[in-house]
Amino acid sequence: MDEKKRFRIPHTFVIIFALIVLSALVTFLVPGGEYNKETLEFSYVDSQPQSWQILTAFYKGFTRQAGIIVFILVIGAAFWVVNSCKAIDAGIYSFLSFTKGLERHSSLRKVGINNIVIVLIMLMFSLFGAIFGMSEETIAFTIIIIPLAVSMGYDSIVGIAMVYVAAHVGFSGAILNPFTIGIAQDIAGLPIFSGIEYRFFCWIVLNVITIAVVLWYANRVHKNPHKSPLYLEDKYWRDKLEMQKGEAIEYHTPKSAWVAYFITMVVLSLFSIFYPHTSIKIGGSIFDIPFLVPVISLLFAWFGYRGLRKSVHFFVLYLLFFTIIFLIVGVMGYGWYIGEISALFLALGILSGIAANYSANKIVAKLTEGAKDILSAALVVGLAAGIIVILEDAKVVDTILHSMSMAMAETGKAASLGVMYMIQTFINIVIPSASAKAAITMPIMAPFSDLIGVSRQATVLAFQFGDGFTNMITPTSGILIAVLSIARVPYSKWFKLILPFIILLIVIGFLLLLPTIYLDLNGF
C-alpha cells in the first residue's frame, strides 16, 4: 500500500477537538435541564446549543484545569533537573544490580524477580488509591516508573500500569477513600466508611485480576519486545536510556551538595519545630502521631549524610525519596493538594540543582527546559477540559442524568442496581470528578434505592465502581491525558489496548454488586 494512502492515527489534539465538536452537536439534540440544588427537583430550561463556543471552550478549559497544568509543568521542570545530574540513572543501575543479585536465590528466581517488583509496586499504589484517593499524584510517579519499566525490558504500558492503573483500580475498589466513599455515604445518610469488610474483599478481587492481567502482558512483552503496540513510541525511552548508558557516571560530591544538605536540614528543623505532632487521616479515623515530622527529618539527616559520603547522585535520590515521603505525610496529615505538592517538587528541583553545583542561571535554564519538554502534556489537559465546558455551558448534563435515572422506574432489584451502575459509569465520562458526581447523583439515587428495595450501601458501591473504572479511559480526565502525554502514549492506542480490560472490570464490578442484594453483608 502506498505510504501516502496508509491510514494514520490522528494526533491527540485532533481527537480531542473532534470530541469537542461532537459534544457541541449533541447540545443541539438534547434539551436543557437542571436540578434545583435545594429540592433536587428536575425541570427543563431553555437549551443553549454551542456552536462558535467550541473556540472559547479551549480558554475555559485551560482556566478550569489551571492547577493541574501548572502542576504538570512544575513536575516536568523538577525532574528535568534531577535527570540532568544523572541521579535517576544511578538509581536505576543500582536497582537493576540489586535485583540481579536476588536472582541467586532459586526460590525467587522461579517466581521471577521482575514479577515480584511489579506486584509490590502495584500493591503500594493501589493502597494509596484505596486509602486516600491518590490520583493527581500519579503524574509525578509516572516519570520515575516508566524509565524503570523500560530498563527492565518492558514497555511504557507496563510503567503506566504499575502506577496509574494500580492507583485507579485501588481508587475504584476504595476502602477508605474520603473523596468517593466518604462524600457518597455522607450524602446517602450512612455511617462514614461503613461496610468496609465487603469493600475490602472487592479491593482484593479487583487487584488480583489487575495484577494477573498486567503480569501476563508484561511477560508477553518481555519475551518479545516487538509485540508491544508501543514499540515504536518507546524508542524515545530506549534511546534516552541508551544515551545515558553511553555516558559514564562520574561519582563525586561537590561542596555545593553539602550546602544543599545544610539548607534542607534548616528547613526540616523549622518544619519539625512548628509541626511536632501530625494527625494522619485514614478514612474516617484520625491517628495522632507525635514527632512524625522530626523523626522523618532525622532519617533524612542520616540517609542524606550517607548519600553525600557516596556521591551527589545518591544524595539527590534521597532528596527524591523523602520528597515522596513528605508528599504522603502532607496529603494524609495536612490536607495538601496540588499547590503544596507543586511547591514540594519545585524545592526538589532547586535543591537538586544546587547539589549538582549548577549556577542560579543554569538551574533556571534546566527548569525551563523541563517545562518546555512537558508542555504538550499540559496543553492536552487544557484542551480535554473543553469537552466538559461545552456540555455544562449548554445545560445538558442534568438532562442526560435525569433521562437515565428515569430508566430505572420499571425494573427489578438486580436490573435497577445494574442501571444505577451503568448511569454512574456513563456519567463519569462527562463528569470525571468523583466529589462533583457524588453531589449530583447520590441525592437522587439514594432515595430511589429505598423505593426499589436496594440498600443505600449498594448504591454507594455502584457509584464507587462506576466512578473509578472509566477514569482510565475517558478523554475528559485531565489526569489520564497528562499521564499518557508524559509517557508518549497516543490516546488512540491506549484506548484500543485498555478497552477490553475496562470492560472486564465493569463486568466484574456488576458481579460484585449482586451479593449486596442476595447476601446478608455487614453494613449492607
Secondary structure, DSSP 8 states (H G I E B T S, - for coil): --TTTS-----HHHHHHHHHHHHHHHHHHS-EEEE-TTT--EEEE-----STHHHHHHHHHHHHTHHHHHHHHHHHHHHHHHHHTTHHHHHHHHHHHHHHHHTTSHHHHHH-HHHHHHHHHHHHHHHHHHHH---TTHHHHHHHHHHHHHHTT--HHHHHIIIIIHHHHHHHT-SS-IIIIIHHHHHTT--TTTTHHHHHHHHHHHHHHHHHHHHHHHHHHHH-GGG-TTTTTTHHHHHHHHHHHHS-------HHHHHHHHHHHHHHHHHHHH--EEEEEETTEEEEEETHHHHHHHHHHHHHHHHHHH-HHHHHHHHHHHHHHHHHHHHHHH---HHHHHHHHHHHHHHHHHHTT--HHHHHHHHHHHHHHTHHHHHHHHHHHHHHHHHHHTT-HHHHHHHHHHTTTT--HHHHHHHHHHHHHHHHHH---HHHHHHHHHHHHHHHHHHHT--HHHHHHHHHHHHHGGGGT-TT-HHHHHHHHHHT--HHHHHHHHHHHHHHHHHHHHHHHTHHHHS--TT-
